[in-house]
Amino acid sequence: MKTVFKWIAKALSTGLSFVLLLWPFSPRPACWFLRNVFRFGTYIRPKDYSTLRARVKITRSLRYASSCQKCVLDVISPVAPATGPLPVVFWLHGGAYIGGDKADVEGYCVQVAAQGYHVLNVNYPLAPEANYPAGVRAVADACSFAAARADTLGLDLSRVYFAGDSAGAQMSAQFVTAQIDMQYARDAQIPQIVPRESIRGVGLFCGLYDVAAYAGNFDSHTPVSYVVKRIFWGVIGDAEWRHGPELEEASVLRHIPPCGFPPVFLTDGNIGTFTEQGMAYADALRACGTPVEDTFYPRSVTLLPHEYQFNMRRAAARDAFRLFIEFLERTKK
């Protein structure tokens, strides 16, 4: 037994030494570290989850593109027969572009689908194996997959929503921007595949909307800055990522189409998250004529961390979910 423990300790120390050795020369150790931090997500079920789960069926891990192993999605649909095709919600999970998985948000997608929607819970290529904007481009592949199977699955693609949390919120906003703004789509090389009139709304939860401004906060030599710099290196695929156009391009707050967006539901917490960016994005969208329903909570009432909406034991999370469903119901007609 002692020999086994010695072997395990030696293996761990060798692995740690290898990671530390590579850390300055590659973004992979930092991405691996943060990817493991994001494992399993933050979703906490509501008390009535078993009832909600019984109201939906899940078809898991359908391959929607052959470009990468990660390009799979789940279709979550109501069990009860519908009188016709139902609206579709594409959901993109969070995870700082380098981690996370559709399994992390399955429970929340179940809650949405139980209200009478098809939810396509999408996995997308992650960095550093795939670099920006591979994840956003993959959304177009998911839409093509849905279009080819709309009749079989009962999808109403004339009533489509794009939603996501954290990195998935930014990606959803960027994808919709490209669907509306032809020049932006060309510059970012994101396919235009969904007509604007089909996009009934956008759901944005705890997103980062000015990536360039956020990255500029990490010029120091603190451990956090050190990790974040390597995350961006992994996402962009270039150690000199600060000098490229990608961060500015991904900053959707700086690329709002002049004609505005379809209706937007937007929310964020108030501690350790992107509250100010969320508020600024909501204001900028309104200024272009976009109907925006935003939900923010003052710290004096309750402290809500990043991804607060997934903790269904919190009154604020339950309230935000109710407001989101009401938003879907109003805009789907």
N, C-alpha and C positions, 0 to 999 in steps of 0.2 A: 504493500500500500504506500509506503514512504517513497518507493521508487516511482510510482505513478504520480504522486503529488510533485516530486522533483521534476518529472518530465513535463507536467502541465505548467509548472512555474517557469521552467526553461523556455517552453514554447511561447508563453505569454510575454516574457521579457524579450525574447528574440523578435517577436512581432512588434512590440512597442518600440524597440530600438530601430527596427526597419522603418516604421511610420515616422519617428522623429528624424531619422536620417533623410527621408524623402521630403519632409515637410517644406523646407525652403525652396525646393527645386520643382515642385509639382503641386497643383491644386487638389489632387486626389485625396491625400490624407485628411485635409480639412473638410472636403465634401463628404468623405466617408464618415467622419466624426459627426457632422451635422445631420447627415442622413439617418444615422442611428438615433439621434436625439428626437427626430420627427417620427420614428416608428410608432405605430399603433394610434396616432392621432390624439385628439382631445375630446372626442364625442362622448357624452354621458347621456344615456337614454332617458326619456320621460317615463313616468310611471305606467302609462298605458301603451308602452311600446309593443308588447305582445299582441295587443288588439290591432294596432296599426300594421304590424308585420303580417298578420293573417289576411289583411286586405290587399296585399300586393304579391306579385310573383316576380322572381328575379332570374334572368338568364345571364349568366356570368361569363366574362372573358371571351367575348366575341372579337375576333381579330378584324379590325377595320382598315388596316393598311399593312403591307408587307415590309415596310421600310425599317421597322425595328420590333424587337420582342415586346417592348412596352406598349405597343399600339393595340391595346385591347380595351373594350368597354363593357359595362353591364347595362342591360335594359331592365328597368324597374317599372312595372306597369300595374294598374289596378286589376284585381281579379274579377270584379263585377263587370258583366258585359256592358259595353258602352253603346249608345245609340248611333255613334259615328266616330270617326277618328278624333283622338284627343290631342291637345296641345303638347308640345315637346320642350322639355328643359334640358339643355346640355349643361352638365356640372363639371367644373375643373377643380380638382383638389389643390390644396396648398402644399408647402414644403420647401420654400425658398428656391424653387427651380431645380433643386438637386435631390429632393427627397419627397416623401409622402406617397400615398397610394389611394386608389379609389376605395379600397376597403376601409380607410380611415373615415370616410364621409358617407358610407353606405347607410348608416342609420338615419342620417339627416335626409338623404335622398328618399329613403323609405317614407319618412314623414311627409315629404312633398308629394310623392306619387300616390299616397293614400288619399290625398285630397282630389284626385281625378286627373293626374298628369302622367305622361310617360317621361321618365327621367333617364337620360343617357349619362351614366356616371363614367367619365372618361379618364383613362390613364394616357399619359403622353410621354414622349422621350425626355429623359432627365439628363442634366449636366452632371459630370463632365463628359459622359459618354456621347452626348449629343449637345451641340452648342446652339445658342440663340440664333434665330428664332424657331428652332425645330419644333418646340412645343406648340407654338401658335399656329404654325403651318399644319401641324397634325390635326388641329381642330377642323380644318377644311376637309381632311380625309374622313374624319368622323361624320361630317355633314354629308359627304358623298355616300358613305356607307348607309346612313339613314335614308337618303333619297332613294337608293336602290331597293330598300326593303320597306318603304313607307306603307304600301298596301298590305303586305304580310303582317307587319307589326301594328297596323292601325294608327300610324303617325300622321298627324295633321301638320305638315311642314309649311302651311300658310300661317301658322301660329307657333312661332319658335321663340324661345328665351335662351339667353346665354348667361350663366351664373357661375360664381366660384368664390373661393375663400382664399385670402392672403395672396400668394403668387397666382393662384387661379383667378382671383378677381382682376388682377392686372392683365392677365392673359385674355380674359373674357372681354375686357374693355378694349384691349388692343385689337383683338379679332374683329369686334364690331366696328371700331374705327376704320379698319381696312375695308369692311364691307360697304361703308358709306362714302369714304373718301378715296377716289380712284388714284389720285397722285400719291397719297400715302401708301396705298396698297402696292403701287409700283416701286416706290422707294424702299419699302420694307420687304418686298418680295413675298407678300402674303396673298394667296389667291382670293379673288372675289368670287364667291360661290353662292352666297345667300342674298336674295333681294332685300333691300331695306324694308319694303312693305311687309315682308314676312316676319321680321323681327319685332315682336310685340313688346319686348321689354328686356332689361338687363338687370341682374341681381348681383350686387357687389358687396362682399363682406370682408372687412378688415384688409383692404388692398393697399398696395404701394403704387401710387399714381405718378410720382415724379422720382423715377429711379436715379436719375443723375444727381438730383439734390441730396437724396439719401446717401449715395455713394460718397459724396463730398464731405460727409460728416466723419469719415474714417481716414483722416490723414495722420493721425497720431500713431504712436508705436505701442499702444496698449494691446494686451492679448486679444481683446474683442476685435479691435481694428485689424490685427494680424489675421484673424480667422476670416473676417468679412472680406478683406482684400482677396484672399484666396478663393473664396466662394465666387466673387465676381470674375476672377481669373478663370475658374472652371466653367462658369455660365457662358462667358464670351468666347473662351477658348484661346485667349491671348494674354500673356503676362503684362502687356502694355495696354490693357483694356481701357485705361483712362483716356487714351489718345484716339480712340476709335469713335465712330458715330453711333454705336449701338445703344448706349445708355440714354442718349438724348432721344433717339428714335423710339425707345421703349417707354419713355416718359409721356404717357397718354395725356397728362394734364397740359402738356405743351402742344398737343396735336388734336385739339377738339375740332371736328368738322364745322365749318361756318354755319351749316344748316342744322347743327345740333344732333342729338341722339334720339332714338326711340325712348320711351319712358324708362326711368332708372329708379331702382330701389337701392339705397346705399346706407350702410351702417358700419360702425366700428366701436371698439371699446374706448377706454379713456386712460389706460395706463400700460406702458410698455408696448405700444402699438402705433399705428399711423393716423391717429385722430386728426391732426392738423391737415394732413394731405387729403384725407377723406372730405373734410369740410371745404377745403379749397377746390377740390374737384367738383363737388356738388354745386358750389357757387358758380364756377366757370361753366358748367353745363347749363345751369339756369340762365346765365347771361346770353347763351346762344339759343334760348327758347326751348330747352329740353325740360319736359315735366320730370321733376325729381322729388321723390319721397325719401327723405333722409331721417335716420333715427340715431341720435347721440344722447348719452346720458351724462349729466354732470357728476363730477367726482364727489360732490357734497351729498349726492343721493346714494351712490354705490360705486365701488371700484370694479372695473371690468377690464380684464386683460385681453391681449390679442386672442382672437378666435373665441371670444366669450359666448358667441351665439350657439356653440356646440354643447355647452353645459346646460342641459335642459332641466337641471335642478334649480337654476337661477330664474328668478321672476323676469329679469330683463331679457334672457334668452327666449323664454316662452312668449314674451310680448313681441320681440322682434320676429319670431317665427309667425305669429298671428298676423302681424302687419305685412310680412312678405306674402303670405297666402292671400290676404285681402288685395294686395297689389296685383298678384297674378289674376285673381278673379275679375278685377276691374278692367284689366288691359286685354284679356283674352277674347272679349266679346267683339 
